[in-house]
Amino acid sequence: MTWLTPWPTIMDAAELEANPAMRIFGLSLGFAAIGGSVLTVGLLRDWGSIYPRWIPFVGGRPVSPTWPTVLAIVVGTALTVAGRSMAQMSFGETAVVASRVEAFLVLPFPIWGPLLIAAAIAYYRRRTATS
């Protein structure tokens, strides 16, 4: 989400100013990554099975395994597609990575999506397995 600051990483500030759709793309991607992180934790923790008590109307009830799985696969797919473009921007012929630190921060991005999809499938299989 550094694209929202005056000091963006990976892209030049003037280039982002000329193309405001890239800022929206970056913001959407950032929120998808945060949502994917929360989804992953939810898939692994107890609150992936039972809604926490503090959530209004559904607190304490069991979570249906379908909607977290579908949501995680959708976010994982979006991160996978975006990860490819991020890797291409960072390491392709027209690479714009300014430093090794930026390259290190972008490097795990392409694998987050597939790992979230794998976590969603494992969650679904665990929740729907018969004893």
N, CA, C and O atoms as CSV, one atom per row, in Angstrom:
chain,resi,resn,atom,element,x,y,z
A,1,MET,N,N,0.811,-1.195,0.000
A,1,MET,CA,C,0.000,0.000,0.000
A,1,MET,C,C,0.858,1.264,0.000
A,1,MET,O,O,0.348,2.366,0.204
A,2,THR,N,N,2.147,1.101,-0.227
A,2,THR,CA,C,3.020,2.282,-0.282
A,2,THR,C,C,2.682,3.170,-1.468
A,2,THR,O,O,3.124,4.317,-1.526
A,3,TRP,N,N,1.908,2.659,-2.410
A,3,TRP,CA,C,1.526,3.467,-3.567
A,3,TRP,C,C,0.601,4.606,-3.165
A,3,TRP,O,O,0.390,5.536,-3.943
A,4,LEU,N,N,0.053,4.543,-1.973
A,4,LEU,CA,C,-0.819,5.613,-1.490
A,4,LEU,C,C,-0.030,6.730,-0.807
A,4,LEU,O,O,-0.580,7.793,-0.518
A,5,THR,N,N,1.231,6.496,-0.554
A,5,THR,CA,C,2.072,7.497,0.097
A,5,THR,C,C,2.837,8.302,-0.957
A,5,THR,O,O,2.857,7.926,-2.129
A,6,PRO,N,N,3.456,9.391,-0.550
A,6,PRO,CA,C,4.300,10.135,-1.503
A,6,PRO,C,C,5.602,9.403,-1.853
A,6,PRO,O,O,6.328,9.843,-2.744
A,7,TRP,N,N,5.910,8.294,-1.168
A,7,TRP,CA,C,7.134,7.547,-1.394
A,7,TRP,C,C,6.827,6.113,-1.804
A,7,TRP,O,O,7.103,5.185,-1.043
A,8,PRO,N,N,6.263,5.913,-2.986
A,8,PRO,CA,C,5.882,4.551,-3.396
A,8,PRO,C,C,7.106,3.683,-3.668
A,8,PRO,O,O,8.169,4.175,-4.048
A,9,THR,N,N,6.931,2.386,-3.464
A,9,THR,CA,C,7.978,1.439,-3.824
A,9,THR,C,C,7.635,0.822,-5.172
A,9,THR,O,O,6.475,0.815,-5.583
A,10,ILE,N,N,8.616,0.322,-5.836
A,10,ILE,CA,C,8.537,-0.372,-7.116
A,10,ILE,C,C,8.222,0.563,-8.283
A,10,ILE,O,O,8.791,0.390,-9.361
A,11,MET,N,N,7.350,1.533,-8.111
A,11,MET,CA,C,6.996,2.441,-9.203
A,11,MET,C,C,7.388,3.866,-8.851
A,11,MET,O,O,7.470,4.234,-7.680
A,12,ASP,N,N,7.623,4.642,-9.867
A,12,ASP,CA,C,7.947,6.048,-9.692
A,12,ASP,C,C,6.676,6.827,-9.320
A,12,ASP,O,O,5.591,6.521,-9.815
A,13,ALA,N,N,6.817,7.830,-8.448
A,13,ALA,CA,C,5.663,8.624,-8.012
A,13,ALA,C,C,5.009,9.345,-9.180
A,13,ALA,O,O,3.784,9.453,-9.228
A,14,ALA,N,N,5.812,9.845,-10.130
A,14,ALA,CA,C,5.255,10.538,-11.293
A,14,ALA,C,C,4.445,9.583,-12.166
A,14,ALA,O,O,3.411,9.963,-12.715
A,15,GLU,N,N,4.911,8.357,-12.293
A,15,GLU,CA,C,4.188,7.356,-13.087
A,15,GLU,C,C,2.845,7.008,-12.435
A,15,GLU,O,O,1.837,6.842,-13.122
A,16,LEU,N,N,2.843,6.899,-11.110
A,16,LEU,CA,C,1.588,6.639,-10.401
A,16,LEU,C,C,0.632,7.823,-10.501
A,16,LEU,O,O,-0.581,7.640,-10.595
A,17,GLU,N,N,1.180,9.032,-10.481
A,17,GLU,CA,C,0.348,10.232,-10.604
A,17,GLU,C,C,-0.320,10.286,-11.969
A,17,GLU,O,O,-1.460,10.736,-12.091
A,18,ALA,N,N,0.388,9.828,-12.995
A,18,ALA,CA,C,-0.146,9.842,-14.355
A,18,ALA,C,C,-1.190,8.743,-14.568
A,18,ALA,O,O,-2.032,8.845,-15.460
A,19,ASN,N,N,-1.129,7.693,-13.745
A,19,ASN,CA,C,-2.043,6.562,-13.914
A,19,ASN,C,C,-2.735,6.262,-12.581
A,19,ASN,O,O,-2.286,5.379,-11.851
A,20,PRO,N,N,-3.820,6.977,-12.246
A,20,PRO,CA,C,-4.479,6.775,-10.955
A,20,PRO,C,C,-5.099,5.387,-10.781
A,20,PRO,O,O,-5.333,4.962,-9.649
A,21,ALA,N,N,-5.365,4.689,-11.855
A,21,ALA,CA,C,-5.923,3.340,-11.740
A,21,ALA,C,C,-4.935,2.396,-11.054
A,21,ALA,O,O,-5.343,1.432,-10.407
A,22,MET,N,N,-3.650,2.668,-11.194
A,22,MET,CA,C,-2.642,1.839,-10.531
A,22,MET,C,C,-2.733,1.984,-9.019
A,22,MET,O,O,-2.494,1.018,-8.293
A,23,ARG,N,N,-3.075,3.175,-8.531
A,23,ARG,CA,C,-3.245,3.364,-7.079
A,23,ARG,C,C,-4.425,2.531,-6.579
A,23,ARG,O,O,-4.348,1.922,-5.512
A,24,ILE,N,N,-5.499,2.503,-7.337
A,24,ILE,CA,C,-6.666,1.704,-6.956
A,24,ILE,C,C,-6.295,0.225,-6.979
A,24,ILE,O,O,-6.688,-0.532,-6.092
A,25,PHE,N,N,-5.541,-0.182,-7.991
A,25,PHE,CA,C,-5.075,-1.564,-8.083
A,25,PHE,C,C,-4.229,-1.911,-6.860
A,25,PHE,O,O,-4.413,-2.970,-6.259
A,26,GLY,N,N,-3.310,-1.030,-6.492
A,26,GLY,CA,C,-2.451,-1.269,-5.337
A,26,GLY,C,C,-3.240,-1.336,-4.047
A,26,GLY,O,O,-2.977,-2.188,-3.199
A,27,LEU,N,N,-4.216,-0.437,-3.889
A,27,LEU,CA,C,-5.058,-0.434,-2.698
A,27,LEU,C,C,-5.881,-1.722,-2.621
A,27,LEU,O,O,-5.972,-2.342,-1.562
A,28,SER,N,N,-6.468,-2.113,-3.728
A,28,SER,CA,C,-7.260,-3.351,-3.767
A,28,SER,C,C,-6.390,-4.558,-3.452
A,28,SER,O,O,-6.791,-5.451,-2.706
A,29,LEU,N,N,-5.212,-4.572,-4.020
A,29,LEU,CA,C,-4.283,-5.671,-3.794
A,29,LEU,C,C,-3.849,-5.726,-2.336
A,29,LEU,O,O,-3.742,-6.806,-1.755
A,30,GLY,N,N,-3.603,-4.571,-1.751
A,30,GLY,CA,C,-3.216,-4.525,-0.344
A,30,GLY,C,C,-4.311,-5.042,0.566
A,30,GLY,O,O,-4.043,-5.822,1.480
A,31,PHE,N,N,-5.552,-4.610,0.325
A,31,PHE,CA,C,-6.663,-5.094,1.135
A,31,PHE,C,C,-6.919,-6.578,0.902
A,31,PHE,O,O,-7.293,-7.288,1.836
A,32,ALA,N,N,-6.726,-7.059,-0.318
A,32,ALA,CA,C,-6.874,-8.493,-0.585
A,32,ALA,C,C,-5.811,-9.289,0.177
A,32,ALA,O,O,-6.096,-10.369,0.694
A,33,ALA,N,N,-4.594,-8.759,0.245
A,33,ALA,CA,C,-3.530,-9.439,0.981
A,33,ALA,C,C,-3.831,-9.469,2.476
A,33,ALA,O,O,-3.617,-10.487,3.135
A,34,ILE,N,N,-4.327,-8.355,3.011
A,34,ILE,CA,C,-4.695,-8.325,4.428
A,34,ILE,C,C,-5.848,-9.292,4.688
A,34,ILE,O,O,-5.822,-10.053,5.655
A,35,GLY,N,N,-6.861,-9.258,3.818
A,35,GLY,CA,C,-7.983,-10.186,3.958
A,35,GLY,C,C,-7.536,-11.631,3.855
A,35,GLY,O,O,-8.010,-12.489,4.599
A,36,GLY,N,N,-6.623,-11.899,2.931
A,36,GLY,CA,C,-6.094,-13.255,2.788
A,36,GLY,C,C,-5.329,-13.708,4.021
A,36,GLY,O,O,-5.388,-14.877,4.401
A,37,SER,N,N,-4.608,-12.779,4.647
A,37,SER,CA,C,-3.880,-13.105,5.875
A,37,SER,C,C,-4.847,-13.447,7.006
A,37,SER,O,O,-4.653,-14.426,7.726
A,38,VAL,N,N,-5.880,-12.637,7.152
A,38,VAL,CA,C,-6.879,-12.898,8.189
A,38,VAL,C,C,-7.607,-14.209,7.892
A,38,VAL,O,O,-7.879,-14.992,8.803
A,39,LEU,N,N,-7.922,-14.444,6.620
A,39,LEU,CA,C,-8.569,-15.709,6.241
A,39,LEU,C,C,-7.692,-16.900,6.595
A,39,LEU,O,O,-8.188,-17.901,7.113
A,40,THR,N,N,-6.406,-16.805,6.323
A,40,THR,CA,C,-5.502,-17.912,6.605
A,40,THR,C,C,-5.462,-18.208,8.093
A,40,THR,O,O,-5.525,-19.366,8.503
A,41,VAL,N,N,-5.357,-17.162,8.902
A,41,VAL,CA,C,-5.365,-17.363,10.353
A,41,VAL,C,C,-6.698,-17.970,10.785
A,41,VAL,O,O,-6.732,-18.872,11.622
A,42,GLY,N,N,-7.788,-17.476,10.215
A,42,GLY,CA,C,-9.106,-18.011,10.549
A,42,GLY,C,C,-9.271,-19.469,10.151
A,42,GLY,O,O,-9.948,-20.234,10.837
A,43,LEU,N,N,-8.655,-19.849,9.050
A,43,LEU,CA,C,-8.747,-21.236,8.611
A,43,LEU,C,C,-7.998,-22.163,9.567
A,43,LEU,O,O,-8.343,-23.336,9.704
A,44,LEU,N,N,-6.984,-21.633,10.217
A,44,LEU,CA,C,-6.150,-22.460,11.086
A,44,LEU,C,C,-6.570,-22.422,12.550
A,44,LEU,O,O,-6.342,-23.388,13.279
A,45,ARG,N,N,-7.174,-21.335,12.989
A,45,ARG,CA,C,-7.534,-21.152,14.390
A,45,ARG,C,C,-8.930,-21.707,14.687
A,45,ARG,O,O,-9.657,-22.137,13.792
A,46,ASP,N,N,-9.271,-21.682,15.968
A,46,ASP,CA,C,-10.587,-22.169,16.392
A,46,ASP,C,C,-11.718,-21.341,15.804
A,46,ASP,O,O,-12.799,-21.874,15.555
A,47,TRP,N,N,-11.495,-20.037,15.574
A,47,TRP,CA,C,-12.583,-19.219,15.065
A,47,TRP,C,C,-12.860,-19.492,13.603
A,47,TRP,O,O,-13.691,-18.812,13.000
A,48,GLY,N,N,-12.184,-20.477,13.010
A,48,GLY,CA,C,-12.549,-20.973,11.695
A,48,GLY,C,C,-13.626,-22.042,11.792
A,48,GLY,O,O,-14.219,-22.429,10.786
A,49,SER,N,N,-13.877,-22.518,13.014
A,49,SER,CA,C,-14.907,-23.532,13.246
A,49,SER,C,C,-16.146,-22.952,13.917
A,49,SER,O,O,-17.274,-23.333,13.605
A,50,ILE,N,N,-15.917,-22.023,14.843
A,50,ILE,CA,C,-17.015,-21.393,15.583
A,50,ILE,C,C,-16.769,-19.892,15.583
A,50,ILE,O,O,-15.669,-19.432,15.889
A,51,TYR,N,N,-17.806,-19.131,15.236
A,51,TYR,CA,C,-17.676,-17.669,15.237
A,51,TYR,C,C,-17.319,-17.185,16.640
A,51,TYR,O,O,-17.876,-17.685,17.617
A,52,PRO,N,N,-16.407,-16.226,16.763
A,52,PRO,CA,C,-16.115,-15.671,18.094
A,52,PRO,C,C,-17.374,-15.047,18.701
A,52,PRO,O,O,-18.232,-14.544,17.976
A,53,ARG,N,N,-17.479,-15.081,20.008
A,53,ARG,CA,C,-18.670,-14.591,20.710
A,53,ARG,C,C,-18.919,-13.102,20.486
A,53,ARG,O,O,-20.062,-12.657,20.584
A,54,TRP,N,N,-17.886,-12.326,20.191
A,54,TRP,CA,C,-18.046,-10.876,20.054
A,54,TRP,C,C,-18.674,-10.472,18.724
A,54,TRP,O,O,-19.026,-9.304,18.559
A,55,ILE,N,N,-18.830,-11.385,17.771
A,55,ILE,CA,C,-19.445,-11.054,16.482
A,55,ILE,C,C,-20.965,-11.057,16.662
A,55,ILE,O,O,-21.538,-12.062,17.082
A,56,PRO,N,N,-21.617,-9.937,16.345
A,56,PRO,CA,C,-23.073,-9.859,16.546
A,56,PRO,C,C,-23.838,-10.884,15.695
A,56,PRO,O,O,-23.437,-11.200,14.574
A,57,PHE,N,N,-24.909,-11.378,16.233
A,57,PHE,CA,C,-25.879,-12.271,15.587
A,57,PHE,C,C,-25.385,-13.699,15.370
A,57,PHE,O,O,-26.183,-14.632,15.462
A,58,VAL,N,N,-24.109,-13.903,15.089
A,58,VAL,CA,C,-23.636,-15.255,14.791
A,58,VAL,C,C,-22.626,-15.773,15.808
A,58,VAL,O,O,-22.188,-16.919,15.710
A,59,GLY,N,N,-22.251,-14.948,16.785
A,59,GLY,CA,C,-21.251,-15.341,17.776
A,59,GLY,C,C,-21.606,-16.638,18.485
A,59,GLY,O,O,-22.713,-16.793,19.000
A,60,GLY,N,N,-20.665,-17.561,18.507
A,60,GLY,CA,C,-20.876,-18.855,19.155
A,60,GLY,C,C,-21.444,-19.931,18.256
A,60,GLY,O,O,-21.436,-21.107,18.620
A,61,ARG,N,N,-21.932,-19.558,17.104
A,61,ARG,CA,C,-22.492,-20.550,16.169
A,61,ARG,C,C,-21.377,-21.178,15.327
A,61,ARG,O,O,-20.317,-20.578,15.148
A,62,PRO,N,N,-21.622,-22.389,14.810
A,62,PRO,CA,C,-20.612,-23.007,13.938
A,62,PRO,C,C,-20.502,-22.288,12.592
A,62,PRO,O,O,-21.491,-21.778,12.064
A,63,VAL,N,N,-19.302,-22.257,12.055
A,63,VAL,CA,C,-19.047,-21.648,10.750
A,63,VAL,C,C,-19.251,-22.714,9.684
A,63,VAL,O,O,-18.709,-23.814,9.785
A,64,SER,N,N,-20.033,-22.386,8.665
A,64,SER,CA,C,-20.180,-23.290,7.526
A,64,SER,C,C,-18.845,-23.340,6.786
A,64,SER,O,O,-18.289,-22.283,6.487
A,65,PRO,N,N,-18.308,-24.520,6.478
A,65,PRO,CA,C,-16.995,-24.575,5.834
A,65,PRO,C,C,-16.989,-24.073,4.385
A,65,PRO,O,O,-15.920,-23.830,3.825
A,66,THR,N,N,-18.152,-23.917,3.782
A,66,THR,CA,C,-18.199,-23.538,2.373
A,66,THR,C,C,-17.775,-22.104,2.131
A,66,THR,O,O,-16.915,-21.860,1.285
A,67,TRP,N,N,-18.360,-21.130,2.856
A,67,TRP,CA,C,-18.079,-19.734,2.518
A,67,TRP,C,C,-16.634,-19.330,2.809
A,67,TRP,O,O,-16.072,-18.588,2.003
A,68,PRO,N,N,-15.979,-19.764,3.911
A,68,PRO,CA,C,-14.571,-19.395,4.057
A,68,PRO,C,C,-13.687,-20.029,2.979
A,68,PRO,O,O,-12.706,-19.433,2.534
A,69,THR,N,N,-14.050,-21.240,2.569
A,69,THR,CA,C,-13.269,-21.914,1.531
A,69,THR,C,C,-13.386,-21.173,0.206
A,69,THR,O,O,-12.377,-20.903,-0.445
A,70,VAL,N,N,-14.604,-20.844,-0.196
A,70,VAL,CA,C,-14.807,-20.140,-1.468
A,70,VAL,C,C,-14.133,-18.768,-1.430
A,70,VAL,O,O,-13.466,-18.379,-2.389
A,71,LEU,N,N,-14.302,-18.041,-0.337
A,71,LEU,CA,C,-13.685,-16.724,-0.215
A,71,LEU,C,C,-12.166,-16.814,-0.262
A,71,LEU,O,O,-11.521,-15.998,-0.921
A,72,ALA,N,N,-11.591,-17.786,0.423
A,72,ALA,CA,C,-10.140,-17.954,0.410
A,72,ALA,C,C,-9.629,-18.334,-0.976
A,72,ALA,O,O,-8.558,-17.883,-1.381
A,73,ILE,N,N,-10.368,-19.143,-1.696
A,73,ILE,CA,C,-9.935,-19.517,-3.053
A,73,ILE,C,C,-10.023,-18.318,-3.987
A,73,ILE,O,O,-9.148,-18.139,-4.834
A,74,VAL,N,N,-11.061,-17.491,-3.854
A,74,VAL,CA,C,-11.175,-16.286,-4.687
A,74,VAL,C,C,-10.027,-15.320,-4.402
A,74,VAL,O,O,-9.399,-14.810,-5.330
A,75,VAL,N,N,-9.750,-15.067,-3.112
A,75,VAL,CA,C,-8.651,-14.163,-2.758
A,75,VAL,C,C,-7.322,-14.767,-3.183
A,75,VAL,O,O,-6.457,-14.057,-3.696
A,76,GLY,N,N,-7.148,-16.060,-2.979
A,76,GLY,CA,C,-5.914,-16.721,-3.398
A,76,GLY,C,C,-5.692,-16.646,-4.897
A,76,GLY,O,O,-4.561,-16.468,-5.348
A,77,THR,N,N,-6.752,-16.778,-5.668
A,77,THR,CA,C,-6.645,-16.652,-7.125
A,77,THR,C,C,-6.259,-15.228,-7.516
A,77,THR,O,O,-5.403,-15.028,-8.378
A,78,ALA,N,N,-6.893,-14.236,-6.879
A,78,ALA,CA,C,-6.553,-12.840,-7.163
A,78,ALA,C,C,-5.094,-12.551,-6.815
A,78,ALA,O,O,-4.405,-11.863,-7.569
A,79,LEU,N,N,-4.622,-13.063,-5.693
A,79,LEU,CA,C,-3.231,-12.848,-5.303
A,79,LEU,C,C,-2.268,-13.569,-6.244
A,79,LEU,O,O,-1.174,-13.075,-6.514
A,80,THR,N,N,-2.674,-14.727,-6.739
A,80,THR,CA,C,-1.820,-15.458,-7.678
A,80,THR,C,C,-1.672,-14.689,-8.986
A,80,THR,O,O,-0.569,-14.554,-9.516
A,81,VAL,N,N,-2.787,-14.190,-9.499
A,81,VAL,CA,C,-2.740,-13.412,-10.752
A,81,VAL,C,C,-1.940,-12.131,-10.544
A,81,VAL,O,O,-1.105,-11.775,-11.376
A,82,ALA,N,N,-2.192,-11.441,-9.439
A,82,ALA,CA,C,-1.464,-10.205,-9.163
A,82,ALA,C,C,0.004,-10.490,-8.875
A,82,ALA,O,O,0.872,-9.689,-9.224
A,83,GLY,N,N,0.286,-11.615,-8.246
A,83,GLY,CA,C,1.673,-11.974,-7.948
A,83,GLY,C,C,2.501,-12.162,-9.197
A,83,GLY,O,O,3.682,-11.819,-9.231
A,84,ARG,N,N,1.881,-12.703,-10.215
A,84,ARG,CA,C,2.597,-12.865,-11.482
A,84,ARG,C,C,2.981,-11.510,-12.055
A,84,ARG,O,O,4.109,-11.317,-12.507
A,85,SER,N,N,2.035,-10.569,-12.035
A,85,SER,CA,C,2.346,-9.251,-12.592
A,85,SER,C,C,3.367,-8.517,-11.730
A,85,SER,O,O,4.208,-7.786,-12.253
A,86,MET,N,N,3.300,-8.708,-10.398
A,86,MET,CA,C,4.286,-8.073,-9.520
A,86,MET,C,C,5.683,-8.633,-9.778
A,86,MET,O,O,6.656,-7.881,-9.822
A,87,ALA,N,N,5.783,-9.943,-9.948
A,87,ALA,CA,C,7.084,-10.551,-10.233
A,87,ALA,C,C,7.603,-10.094,-11.583
A,87,ALA,O,O,8.798,-9.843,-11.741
A,88,GLN,N,N,6.713,-9.985,-12.552
A,88,GLN,CA,C,7.106,-9.528,-13.878
A,88,GLN,C,C,7.595,-8.082,-13.814
A,88,GLN,O,O,8.591,-7.739,-14.452
A,89,MET,N,N,6.906,-7.232,-13.053
A,89,MET,CA,C,7.336,-5.843,-12.910
A,89,MET,C,C,8.670,-5.746,-12.179
A,89,MET,O,O,9.468,-4.848,-12.450
A,90,SER,N,N,8.910,-6.667,-11.258
A,90,SER,CA,C,10.104,-6.580,-10.431
A,90,SER,C,C,11.335,-7.218,-11.058
A,90,SER,O,O,12.453,-6.738,-10.867
A,91,PHE,N,N,11.133,-8.291,-11.801
A,91,PHE,CA,C,12.282,-9.040,-12.287
A,91,PHE,C,C,12.305,-9.231,-13.797
A,91,PHE,O,O,13.197,-9.900,-14.318
A,92,GLY,N,N,11.353,-8.664,-14.499
A,92,GLY,CA,C,11.283,-8.816,-15.946
A,92,GLY,C,C,12.266,-7.895,-16.669
A,92,GLY,O,O,13.147,-7.289,-16.058
A,93,GLU,N,N,12.090,-7.810,-17.979
A,93,GLU,CA,C,12.981,-6.985,-18.803
A,93,GLU,C,C,12.922,-5.518,-18.418
A,93,GLU,O,O,13.933,-4.817,-18.470
A,94,THR,N,N,11.752,-5.057,-18.035
A,94,THR,CA,C,11.596,-3.648,-17.656
A,94,THR,C,C,11.469,-3.520,-16.143
A,94,THR,O,O,10.592,-2.814,-15.644
A,95,ALA,N,N,12.348,-4.205,-15.416
A,95,ALA,CA,C,12.288,-4.218,-13.959
A,95,ALA,C,C,12.447,-2.810,-13.403
A,95,ALA,O,O,13.286,-2.032,-13.858
A,96,VAL,N,N,11.635,-2.509,-12.425
A,96,VAL,CA,C,11.680,-1.183,-11.815
A,96,VAL,C,C,12.028,-1.264,-10.331
A,96,VAL,O,O,11.863,-0.280,-9.610
A,97,VAL,N,N,12.506,-2.415,-9.860
A,97,VAL,CA,C,12.885,-2.554,-8.461
A,97,VAL,C,C,14.114,-1.700,-8.201
A,97,VAL,O,O,15.122,-1.816,-8.898
A,98,ALA,N,N,14.024,-0.854,-7.207
A,98,ALA,CA,C,15.102,0.094,-6.929
A,98,ALA,C,C,16.174,-0.484,-6.023
A,98,ALA,O,O,17.317,-0.030,-6.075
A,99,SER,N,N,15.852,-1.461,-5.203
A,99,SER,CA,C,16.848,-1.979,-4.275
A,99,SER,C,C,16.576,-3.446,-3.973
A,99,SER,O,O,15.526,-3.987,-4.320
A,100,ARG,N,N,17.530,-4.064,-3.330
A,100,ARG,CA,C,17.364,-5.458,-2.930
A,100,ARG,C,C,16.280,-5.607,-1.858
A,100,ARG,O,O,15.625,-6.645,-1.775
A,101,VAL,N,N,16.096,-4.576,-1.047
A,101,VAL,CA,C,15.063,-4.623,-0.016
A,101,VAL,C,C,13.685,-4.729,-0.670
A,101,VAL,O,O,12.860,-5.540,-0.249
A,102,GLU,N,N,13.436,-3.922,-1.684
A,102,GLU,CA,C,12.152,-3.995,-2.390
A,102,GLU,C,C,11.983,-5.350,-3.044
A,102,GLU,O,O,10.890,-5.915,-3.002
A,103,ALA,N,N,13.032,-5.890,-3.648
A,103,ALA,CA,C,12.949,-7.206,-4.273
A,103,ALA,C,C,12.633,-8.269,-3.227
A,103,ALA,O,O,11.851,-9.183,-3.489
A,104,PHE,N,N,13.237,-8.156,-2.040
A,104,PHE,CA,C,12.970,-9.105,-0.957
A,104,PHE,C,C,11.518,-9.026,-0.502
A,104,PHE,O,O,10.909,-10.053,-0.201
A,105,LEU,N,N,10.955,-7.820,-0.449
A,105,LEU,CA,C,9.574,-7.656,-0.019
A,105,LEU,C,C,8.588,-8.183,-1.052
A,105,LEU,O,O,7.522,-8.679,-0.686
A,106,VAL,N,N,8.920,-8.086,-2.324
A,106,VAL,CA,C,8.021,-8.529,-3.392
A,106,VAL,C,C,8.162,-10.026,-3.646
A,106,VAL,O,O,7.213,-10.661,-4.105
A,107,LEU,N,N,9.320,-10.598,-3.357
A,107,LEU,CA,C,9.610,-11.986,-3.695
A,107,LEU,C,C,8.575,-12.991,-3.203
A,107,LEU,O,O,8.186,-13.855,-3.989
A,108,PRO,N,N,8.099,-12.940,-1.951
A,108,PRO,CA,C,7.127,-13.969,-1.550
A,108,PRO,C,C,5.728,-13.756,-2.113
A,108,PRO,O,O,4.873,-14.633,-1.982
A,109,PHE,N,N,5.480,-12.615,-2.735
A,109,PHE,CA,C,4.128,-12.299,-3.183
A,109,PHE,C,C,3.539,-13.348,-4.117
A,109,PHE,O,O,2.385,-13.727,-3.918
A,110,PRO,N,N,4.265,-13.845,-5.132
A,110,PRO,CA,C,3.658,-14.825,-6.048
A,110,PRO,C,C,3.277,-16.149,-5.395
A,110,PRO,O,O,2.451,-16.877,-5.945
A,111,ILE,N,N,3.852,-16.484,-4.238
A,111,ILE,CA,C,3.507,-17.765,-3.619
A,111,ILE,C,C,2.407,-17.640,-2.571
A,111,ILE,O,O,1.874,-18.660,-2.134
A,112,TRP,N,N,2.050,-16.435,-2.155
A,112,TRP,CA,C,0.987,-16.265,-1.165
A,112,TRP,C,C,-0.345,-16.815,-1.675
A,112,TRP,O,O,-1.056,-17.501,-0.940
A,113,GLY,N,N,-0.679,-16.521,-2.913
A,113,GLY,CA,C,-1.951,-16.978,-3.482
A,113,GLY,C,C,-2.079,-18.497,-3.498
A,113,GLY,O,O,-3.052,-19.030,-2.964
A,114,PRO,N,N,-1.125,-19.208,-4.096
A,114,PRO,CA,C,-1.227,-20.672,-4.098
A,114,PRO,C,C,-1.237,-21.273,-2.690
A,114,PRO,O,O,-1.920,-22.268,-2.447
A,115,LEU,N,N,-0.485,-20.676,-1.765
A,115,LEU,CA,C,-0.493,-21.203,-0.399
A,115,LEU,C,C,-1.828,-20.963,0.291
A,115,LEU,O,O,-2.273,-21.798,1.078
A,116,LEU,N,N,-2.473,-19.834,0.008
A,116,LEU,CA,C,-3.806,-19.585,0.567
A,116,LEU,C,C,-4.819,-20.568,-0.006
A,116,LEU,O,O,-5.684,-21.061,0.718
A,117,ILE,N,N,-4.720,-20.854,-1.290
A,117,ILE,CA,C,-5.611,-21.843,-1.906
A,117,ILE,C,C,-5.388,-23.223,-1.284
A,117,ILE,O,O,-6.346,-23.946,-1.013
A,118,ALA,N,N,-4.133,-23.583,-1.058
A,118,ALA,CA,C,-3.831,-24.867,-0.418
A,118,ALA,C,C,-4.389,-24.913,0.998
A,118,ALA,O,O,-4.918,-25.942,1.417
A,119,ALA,N,N,-4.278,-23.810,1.745
A,119,ALA,CA,C,-4.833,-23.755,3.106
A,119,ALA,C,C,-6.350,-23.884,3.078
A,119,ALA,O,O,-6.935,-24.530,3.947
A,120,ALA,N,N,-6.993,-23.270,2.080
A,120,ALA,CA,C,-8.449,-23.356,1.968
A,120,ALA,C,C,-8.892,-24.788,1.684
A,120,ALA,O,O,-9.873,-25.263,2.257
A,121,ILE,N,N,-8.182,-25.464,0.813
A,121,ILE,CA,C,-8.532,-26.855,0.492
A,121,ILE,C,C,-8.321,-27.749,1.716
A,121,ILE,O,O,-9.152,-28.610,2.006
A,122,ALA,N,N,-7.212,-27.546,2.434
A,122,ALA,CA,C,-6.948,-28.336,3.639
A,122,ALA,C,C,-8.007,-28.067,4.704
A,122,ALA,O,O,-8.456,-28.988,5.387
A,123,TYR,N,N,-8.407,-26.794,4.845
A,123,TYR,CA,C,-9.462,-26.428,5.803
A,123,TYR,C,C,-10.767,-27.141,5.451
A,123,TYR,O,O,-11.420,-27.723,6.318
A,124,TYR,N,N,-11.137,-27.091,4.182
A,124,TYR,CA,C,-12.394,-27.721,3.755
A,124,TYR,C,C,-12.352,-29.228,3.993
A,124,TYR,O,O,-13.327,-29.807,4.471
A,125,ARG,N,N,-11.244,-29.858,3.666
A,125,ARG,CA,C,-11.129,-31.295,3.857
A,125,ARG,C,C,-11.165,-31.670,5.337
A,125,ARG,O,O,-11.757,-32.679,5.720
A,126,ARG,N,N,-10.518,-30.836,6.168
A,126,ARG,CA,C,-10.510,-31.082,7.605
A,126,ARG,C,C,-11.903,-30.914,8.202
A,126,ARG,O,O,-12.323,-31.709,9.043
A,127,ARG,N,N,-12.616,-29.879,7.766
A,127,ARG,CA,C,-13.938,-29.578,8.334
A,127,ARG,C,C,-15.020,-30.531,7.843
A,127,ARG,O,O,-16.003,-30.758,8.547
A,128,THR,N,N,-14.856,-31.097,6.641
A,128,THR,CA,C,-15.899,-31.968,6.093
A,128,THR,C,C,-15.549,-33.462,6.228
A,128,THR,O,O,-16.322,-34.320,5.801
A,129,ALA,N,N,-14.410,-33.762,6.808
A,129,ALA,CA,C,-14.014,-35.177,6.970
A,129,ALA,C,C,-14.954,-35.843,7.975
A,129,ALA,O,O,-15.321,-35.259,8.995
A,130,THR,N,N,-15.329,-37.079,7.657
A,130,THR,CA,C,-16.158,-37.844,8.565
A,130,THR,C,C,-15.244,-38.663,9.463
A,130,THR,O,O,-14.227,-39.194,9.018
A,131,SER,N,N,-15.616,-38.757,10.721
A,131,SER,CA,C,-14.769,-39.471,11.700
A,131,SER,C,C,-14.904,-40.950,11.566
A,131,SER,O,O,-14.266,-41.698,12.306
